[in-house]
């Protein structure tokens, strides 16, 4: 899969599922293949998880609290 396409797909998934992700506010998430792969307190914790290490084209980002400004660029 093209890396740019994979990133676009993951950003799109985040944008479409923003309200569902509110429960993970303040946490870090790994998104791959159009879905949520894992949730952790830090990116370092995410990178230790086997399912994240083994996945290809993973997008890691922090889910903001509802009152925080956040932009997907």
C-alpha positions as CSV (number, residue, x, y, z in Angstrom):
1,X,0.0,0.0,0.0
2,X,1.2,3.5,-0.8
3,X,2.3,5.2,2.4
4,X,0.6,8.5,1.5
5,X,-2.7,6.6,0.8
6,X,-2.4,4.8,4.1
7,X,-1.9,8.0,6.0
8,X,-4.9,9.6,4.2
9,X,-7.0,6.6,5.0
10,X,-6.1,6.7,8.7
11,X,-6.7,10.5,8.9
12,X,-10.1,10.0,7.2
13,X,-11.0,7.3,9.7
14,X,-10.1,9.6,12.6
15,X,-12.2,12.4,11.1
16,X,-15.2,10.1,10.6
17,X,-15.0,8.6,14.1
18,X,-14.1,11.6,16.2
19,X,-17.1,11.4,18.6
20,X,-16.5,7.7,19.2
21,X,-12.9,8.6,20.2
22,X,-13.9,11.1,22.8
23,X,-13.7,8.3,25.4
24,X,-9.9,8.2,24.7
25,X,-9.3,11.9,25.3
26,X,-5.8,12.5,26.5
27,X,-4.7,9.1,25.3
28,X,-2.6,8.1,22.3
29,X,-4.0,5.9,19.6
30,X,-2.6,3.8,16.8
31,X,-4.7,3.7,13.6
32,X,-4.0,1.3,10.7
33,X,-6.0,-0.3,7.9
34,X,-8.9,2.0,8.5
35,X,-9.4,1.2,12.1
36,X,-8.3,1.6,15.7
37,X,-5.4,-0.7,16.5
38,X,-4.5,0.2,20.0
39,X,-4.8,2.9,22.8
40,X,-2.1,3.8,25.4
41,X,-1.1,6.6,27.7
42,X,2.0,7.5,25.6
43,X,3.4,6.9,22.2
44,X,6.3,5.0,23.8
45,X,3.7,2.6,25.3
46,X,2.0,2.1,22.0
47,X,5.3,1.3,20.3
48,X,5.9,-1.5,22.8
49,X,2.7,-3.3,21.8
50,X,3.3,-6.3,19.5
51,X,0.2,-5.5,17.4
52,X,1.6,-2.0,16.7
53,X,5.1,-3.2,16.1
54,X,3.9,-5.8,13.6
55,X,1.5,-3.5,11.7
56,X,2.3,-1.6,8.6
57,X,1.5,2.1,7.9
58,X,0.5,2.9,11.4
59,X,-0.6,6.5,12.3
60,X,0.0,7.4,16.0
61,X,-1.7,10.5,17.4
62,X,-3.0,11.9,20.6
63,X,-6.8,12.3,21.0
64,X,-7.5,15.8,22.3
65,X,-9.8,16.7,25.2
66,X,-13.1,18.2,23.9
67,X,-12.0,21.7,24.9
68,X,-8.6,21.5,23.2
69,X,-8.0,22.8,19.7
70,X,-7.0,20.0,17.3
71,X,-6.4,19.9,13.6
72,X,-5.7,17.1,11.2
73,X,-3.4,18.4,8.5
